[in-house]
Amino acid sequence: MTTARCDQCGRDLPVDRFAKNASKRSGYSSACKECTKQYYRGYYAKHRDSLCERSNRYYYENRALLLQKGTAHRIKHREHISARKHRFYAANRDAILGEMRTAYKKYSPAQKQRRADNTRQWRALHPERTRAFREKWNAANPEKHREIQRRYNASIPARKSQQRWQQKNLEKVRKYRRESECRRRAMKKGALVTLTPSQWAEILARHEGRCQYCGTTEHITMDHVQPLSRGGTHAADNIVPACVSCNSRKGTHTLEDWLAIAQKEEERWPK
């Protein structure tokens, strides 16, 4: 049998338009799915109060058992439930976000504060997931991320004062960033990091603020005598001041190798 007649609307429809019912001789309900849905909607609208009262009464009488069953079901079918939620969200993303924004606008200040507190608490309990989500979102939305950062910085008076100070002290800012980047690279490579700002200041004073290799005083940076990539440390006994040019030319060579290369270059291209 490929078709059946609906007892409610009288139409001849394919059997897949009828719900399965083992108690019927044909194996399908006598009414099609559309008529059945329409009937239950009308019944619910007519008896809504009594149905809600009965449902609430049953829930509060059996709350512990229902919560236990619900928890067990979610644990057993966690992957299936998560996949279903993701599929539904992907298919209805714009509508869901629109409803969320509309609902949020109706929140009272207390509700907004409570929601913000709950969000902060969840992020504190799940730092890895929070960080992964932020990195993924920032990578997918670079323009929005930069705009959010600009608005955030502009909304804080201290940030405005900081930005004004940075604009007036560009050289100090660049110097600090170069030193911080140097320290960050050392930590990333797993090198020993013991150099302090006071030690770096002493090294600069000892060399009179000049490059260890060419003697210039412009664009001085930190140079690791034994490169970090070759097991060098970020410590006072392995740091010398060097200009950007010499530091870049030396690269990852040891001091002996670089001096030998520089000597060959001078012999090949005399000044």
N, C-alpha and C positions, 0 to 999 in steps of 0.2 A: 504494500500500500504506500503510495507516494503522496496522496492528498487525503484530506479529511474535511468534513463540514463542521464549522463552529456552530454550537447550539445557540449562542447568543446573537452573533451578527449574521449567521446563515451563509457565510462565504465559504467556498471551497479553497482551502489553503494547503501549501506543502506541510508535511508532518513536522518539519523542523520549526514551524511556527506554533506548535503545541508543546506544552510541558509534558514530560514523561510521567505516567501514572500506572504503576504495576497492578492496581486494583481494577483497572478497566480492561475489558476484553481486548481492545485494540492496542493497549499499552500506552495510550496517550489520553490527556484530559479532554473532556468534551468541549471545553471553551478554549479559544486561542489565547496566546500570551497577552495580546493587546487587550482583549475583553476582560481577561482575568485581572490584569493590572488596573484597568479602569474600575472594575468592581471593588477591589480592595481599597483603592483610593477613595471611592465614594463611601465605603463602609467606615474607613478611618475618619473621614471628615464628619460623618454623622455621629460616631460614638467616640470621638477623640478624648473627651474628658474621662469617661469611664475606662477607656483603654490605658490612658496615662496613669490614672489612679491605681489600676490593677498592676501595671508594670512597676510603678514606684514601690508599691507595697511588697511585691515579690522580691524586688531588689534589696530593700532594707531588711526583709526577713531572712534573706539568704546571701547577704553581702559578703561575708567571709568566704563562703564556698565559691561564689562567682568570681571574686578577686583571685582566689587560688587557681581556679580553672583558667581564668584569663591569663595569668602569669605563666602557667604551665604551657598553655597554647602558644604564647608569644615566644617562649624559650625554644619550644620544639620546632616552630616554623619561622624562626627569626629571619633566615635568609629569604624565604619565600615572601614574607611580609615586607621586608626591606625592598626587595626587587619590585614588588607590586606598587609600593609607595613611590619609588623612583620613576616607574613607568607612568604612573598617574600624574606626578608632578611635571615630568617632561612633556606630557601631552596637553596639560592644562596650566602651564607655567604662568602665562600672562593673566589668565582669569584669577588664579590663586593669589598672585601678587596684588592684583587690583582689589580683590576682596580684603586682603590683609591691610593694604593702605587705607581703604575706606573705614575698616573697623578701628584702625589705630587712631584716625582723626577723631573718632567719637569717644576715645578713652578720656577719663578724667586725669588730672595731674597725678593723683595717687596711683591710679592704675598704670600710668606710664612709668612712674618711679619704680613700682613693684616689678614691672616687666624688665626694666633696665637692671635692677638688682638681681633678678633671676638669671638674666643673660650673663652678667659679670660672674655670678657664682658658678654657672655651668662652664664658662671659659676657664675659670681657675681650676676646676676639677678635671678638665680635658685640654691641657695646654698643647699637646702634640696635634690633636685633631684641629684645634683652633688655628695653630700656626700653619698646618698644611692647607686648610681651607683658605686662609688669607693669602698665602703665596699663590695658590691656584687662581683665586679671584683676581689678584693684582696682575698676574701674568696675562689673564684673559681680558682685563679691562684697564690697560695702562693709563689711558686718558682720564677715565673716571677716578682712578686712584690718585693721579696727580692733582686733579681738581679738588678732591676731598682733602688732600694734604694742604693745598693752598688755602681752602676755606678754614681749616682747623688752625693753621698758623696765623691767619689774619684775625681769628676770633679771640686770640689770647694776647693780652697787652704785653706780657713778658716776652712773647715771641717777637712782637713788633720791635720792642726795645733791643732784643738780641739781634734782629736783622739789621737795625740801624747801626749797632756797634760793629757788626761784621762788615758792613759796607765801608765804615770808616777805618777799619783795621784789616784790610784784605791780606796784607803780607803775613800778619800774625795768624790769621785763619788758615792760609795756605800752608804755613809752617807746621801748625798744629795737625792739620789733616795729613800731611806727609809723614809726620812722626807716628800718628795713630795708624796709618795704613801700613807702615813698616812693622809696627808691633803686631798688627792683626795678621800679616803674612807669616810672621815668625810663629805665632800661636797656631795658625792653621797648619803649618808644616810640622808641628809637634816639637819645635825647638825650645830650649831652655830660655825663659824670658825673665831677666832680672834687672834690666836697665831701668833706672829711674830718671825723671826729668832733671833732678839735681846733678846726677852723674853725666847726663848729656850736656848740661850747661858747663860742667867742669872740663869735659872733652873739648868743647868749642873754645873755652877760654885758653886752654893749653895750646891749641893750634891757632889762637888769635882769630878765630872765625874764618880760617882759610882752608881751601881744599888741600887735602893731604898730598895730592898728586900733581896739581898744576899751580896751586897757590892763589887761585882767584877767590874772591869773597862773595861772588854772586851765586844765587840759587844753591845754597849749601843743603845737602841731604845727608842722611845716615848711610854709610856703606859698611857692609859686613866683610871684614878681611877674609874670613873663611865663609864662603857663601852658605846660605841656609840650606840650599839644595844639596850641599856636600857635608852636611852635619854641623854647620856652624851654629853658634848661639847668639841670642839677642842680649848680650851682656857687655859691660863696659870694656872688657879686655878684647872684644872682637869688633868694636865699633870705632870708625874714624870718620871725620867729616869729609865729604867729597861733593864736588859740584855735580849737577845733573848730567853734564856731558861725560865726565870721567866715570861716574857711576854707571851710566848706560853702556859705555864702551867696555868697562870691566865685566859687566854682566855676571855670569855664573862662574867666571874663571877665578882660580886662586890668584893670590898676589904674585907669586913667582911666574905662573903661566902668563898672566896679563902683562907683566913687565917685559917678559921675553917677546911677546907678540908686539908690544909697543916699540921695542928696540928694533925688531925686524922691519916694522913699518917706517921708522925713521931712516933706516939704512936704505930702504927701497925708494922712499920718497923724501929725500932730504929737503929741509926748508931753505 
